[in-house]
Amino acid sequence: MKRHIYFLLPILLATFFSCKTDYPGQEVTTTFSEAPVPVAIVPLELSTTVLPIEAGGTIGAKEEARLSFKIGGVIRQVNAKEGEYVRRGSTLARLNSTEIDAQVSKAQRAKEKWARDLERVKKLYAEGAATLEQVEGLTTALEVAVADLEIAGFNQAYAKITAPVNGRIVKRLAEPGELIGPGSPVFIVVGEGNGSYVLRVGVADREVLTLAPGDRAEVRLDAYQGAVVPATVTEIAAAADPRTGTFAVELTLDPQGKTLRNGFIGRASIYPSRQAKHYRLPLDALVEGEGRNVRIFYPNEAGTASAKTVRFSRLLDDEFIVPAAELDGISQVITKGAAYLTEGRKITPQH
């Protein structure tokens, strides 16, 4: 209601004073642009209050293994189910090995051929019927064949998945008959006795700069109706995820007796230790904006309004946060009445 009063008052005054008087030879005209705009002015105060970074994600074991095949192919067997306990070294899945077995056999035959050719040329070289260049060429060909056989044999060994630790299958991601690519996860395994769980979240670039390992966090779990679990920042990604543009942050949870499971939903409030100085401006001071760039007005010594475009870092319910550097040299901002101002417009402070 007050905002409407501020808007109507200048219009009424302009209408009244713009009327011509009945005095002979005298005319009084006062235009709208000359009428000062009544405004509210608030002083700026630096704030160092820690603003929590809000982010959500899913909970997982800190040391979980994603097991996959080194090469692609058709899955022949999947021997483990979700929730099943497995022992280290046990075979969990196999690919159809027809193709890789043929590659190994081909490499073995090539090695044998070059070995025979090399032995024959060596004998001819000893009798003067072959050149040293021929011997060296076949030696190189044999070495290449041996390397090809090693590669094929290595890939053959990884055409199956074995359990790297004693643990439990928490996720099974593929089934027999599926065509799977190299490196695509088939199982997620959590090691035996591993009680450490983490929440992995993504934060923006402007936020990750304020975080450091050891920063405190609070995680609210949907599974426990929003109960708060203490957490600590333990890892911060050095590069952004190319898909989301955010930086991965790992929070290690202190369950305090609560049972945690992979896949629980958590919402974190992270309290950065390197919070920059900032101003908390009322939303009334925001005139217009695009993205994070907004326009505000502040009073100058001439009794008129000056405009400035600043970049805010956070938008709250009734305030927006502006880094101190954005408002350098400004000690006051205009709140109520700011929407009706233009650069250089006269103002009347209201108390």
N, C-alpha and C positions, 0 to 999 in steps of 0.2 A: 504494500500500500504506500509506503514511504517513497518507493521508487517512482510510482505514478505521480505523487505530489511534486517531486523534484522535476519531473518532465513537464507537468502542466503549468507550474508557476511561471517559468520564463515566457511561455506562450501567452498567458493572460496579461502579463506585464507589457509585452510587446504590442498586443492588441490594443490595450488601453492607451499607451503613449503614442501610438502611430496615428491616432485620430486627430484631425485638424481642429483647432480652437475657433471660437466665434469672435475672437478679438480682431478688430480691423487692422490690417497690415501686419499681422503676426501669425506665424504658422509654426507649430511644434511637431517634430517627427522624431521618434526614437525607434530604431530598427531592432529586430530580434538579435542580430549578431553582436550588438553593442551591450546587451544585457549579460552581466556576469552569471555564470552557472553556479548554483550552490552545490558544494561538494563536501564530502567527508574525507579527512586526511589522517592517515595513521603513520606513526614513526616506524622505521625498520629496526629490528633488533636481531643481531646474529644469533643463530641457534646451533648448538652442537648436539642436540638430542639425537640419539641413535635411531635411525629409521630402518625398521626391519625389512629385509628383502623377502617377498612372498613368492613361493614356488611350490609346485606339486610334482609328484612322481610316484613310482612304485618301489617297494622294498624288495631287496634281494640279498642273498648271502654275499659277504665281502669277498670270499675266495671261492667263487664258483667257476667251473670249467665248462666251456662250450665245446663239445666234441664234434668233429666233422671229418669227412674223408679228404685226403690231400688231392685226389683226382675226382673228376666227375664220372657218372655212370648210372646204371640201373641198380637199385638196391635189391639184393637177393634175400637177405635175412635181417630181421630186427629182433634181437633176443631179450630185450629188457623192456619193462613197462614203467610207467610213471609211478613213483612212490616205492619202487623196488630197491632193495639194498643190493649193492654189487661189490665184489672184491677186486682189488687191484690185479690187473693182468687178464681179467676175464673178457672174452670176446662179446661185444655188445651188438655189433652189426657187421654185415659184409656186403660188398658189391658183387654183381655178376662179373666174374673175372675172365670171361672168354677173351675179351679184347686185350687186356693187359697181359694175360698169359701168352697170347700170340705175339705180342711185342717183345716179351722176354725171350721167347723161342727164336724169333727173328734176329734179335741182337746176339744171341748165343751162336747161331749159325754163322752170322757175319764174322764174329770173332774167330771162330774155328777156320773159316775160309782164309781170312787174312793171315792167320798164323801159319797155315799150310803154304800159302804163296810166299811168305817171307822165308820160310825154311828152304824152299826150293830155290829162290833167287840167291840166298846166301851161298848155297852149294855152287851155283853157277858163277857167282862172283869169285869164289875161291879158285875156280878153274879158269877164270878170266873171260867167261862168256856173258857176264852181266856187269853193269856199272854200279858204282857206289851210289849214284843218284837213285837208281832203281831200288836198292836196298833201303835207303833212307825213306823213300816214298812209301814203301810197304810197311816200314816200321811205324811211320806216322798213321797210316790207315789202320794198323792193328791197335794202336793206342786209342784212336777215335772209337773203334768198335768196342774196346774194353770199357770206355767211358759210357757209351750208349747202353751197354749191358748193365752197368752199375745204376744208371738212371732208371731203366726199366725195372730192375730188381727192387730198387727203393720204392718206386710207385706201387709195385706189386705188394710189398709189405704193408703199405698204407691203404690198400684196398679194403681194409677192415678197421674197425674201431675197437680199441681195448680200453678198459677202465684204467685211468692213470693213478687213481687212489681208491682206498676203501671209502665208500660213500653211498649216497642215495640219489636216484634219478628224480629230479624235481620237474623235468619237462621232457617230453618226447615229441619231436617236431617232424618226423618223417615215418613213412610206412613202406613195407615191401612193395616192389613194383614201381616205385616212384623214380623218375629221372632227376638226379640231384647234381648240382654243380660243385666244383671244388670249393671247400671252405664253408659251405652252407651248413649251419648247425643241425645236428641230428638229435643230440641229447644235451641237457644241462644237468651237470652233476655237482652236488655239494659234498665236500669232504667230510668224513666221519669226525664228529667232535667239534666241528666248526660252528660255534654259537654266535659269531659276529655277523650282524646284519647292517646293511647300509641303505640309505635312501639316495637315489641319484636324480638330480634335478637339473634343469637348464636355466641359466640366468643370462641377462642381456650384457652387452659389452660395457655399458656405462656402470653396471653393478658389479661385474666381476673384478674391476679395478679396486674396489673397496674391500674385497675379501682377502683373508689370509688363513693358512692352516691354523687350526686351534680356535677359530671364531666359534662363539656359542650359537646354538640353534634350538628351537623347540619344534617338535613334529607332532601334529595331531593326526590320529589314526581313525579312519572310518570304522574299522573293525571293532574298535573299543569306544564307539560313540563319541569321537573327538577327544579322547583322553590324551594328555600331553606327555610325550616321551622326550627327555633331554637328548641332545645330539651335539656332535662336534664336527666342524669342517676338517676333513682329512686329506682330500685331494681336490685340486683345481686344474681343469684342462688348460693346456698351453695354447690350444687352437680351437676355433669355433667348429661346431658341427656344420658341414656344408649344406645339410638338408634343412636345418632349422635356423641357422645363424646364431644359435645360443652356445654358451660355454657350459660344459658339464661340470657339476660340482657334486662331490661325494660327501655325504654326511653319515658318520658312524653313530649308530644309535645305542643308547644305554637303556635296555628294555625294563630294568628295575622290576624283574619278576614276571613281566608280561611275555606270553608266547608269541613269537613273531613267525611269519611265514612268507615265503616268496610270493610276490604278487599283491601283498597288502597295499592299499592306497594310503599315501601320507601327504600331508600339506605342511610345508615347513615355513617357519619364520626365522630367518637368519639375521643375526645381529653383527654387522661388520665392525671390525676394530679400527678401520681407517675412514670413519665417516667425515666427509669434507664439511667445512662450515657452509651454512646455507641460511636462507631467509624463508619463513613460512608466510606466504601472502594470502589474504582472504580472496575467495573466488570473485568477490565484487570488483577487485582490481583488474580482473582479466576482461579486456575489451573485445578482442578478436584474435584469431590465431589460425595457423595451419600446421598440423602435426604438433611438434613440441615447441614451435616458435609462436610466441604470443605477444600481443601489444599491450602495454600499460601506460598510464599517465602519472606524472609526478609534478609537484608545484615548483616553480622557479622563483628567483628573486624579484622578477617583474610583476608577480601576481597573476601570471598566466600559466597555462598547462603546457608541459613538454611531453612528447611521446617517445617511447623507447621500445624496441623489440628485443625480447629476452627469450632464452631457451630454458624451459623448466625441466626438472629431472624426475619429478613424481607428482601425481595428481591424487589428492586425498578427498575425503568426503566434502569438506568445506574449505579446503586450503590447497594451494599448489606450491611446490618446493622449487626454489630457484637458487642455484649456486651463488655464493657471495660474489664471485668474480663477474657475474652477469650484471650486477647492480652497483658496480664500483662508482663512487662519487655521488650516489643517490642516498638520501637519508629518510625520505618520506615518499609514500605513494598515495594516489587518490583511489578511494574505494567507491562509495556511493556517489553517483553522478558521473562516474567516469564514462559511462556508455554514451553520454550526450556531449562529449568534448571533441574538439579538434585541436590540432597543433596551434598554439598561440592564443587560444580562447581564454578570456578573462574568467577568473573563478572567485567564488566567495566561500571561504571555509565556514562550515557549520559545526557547532559544538553540540 
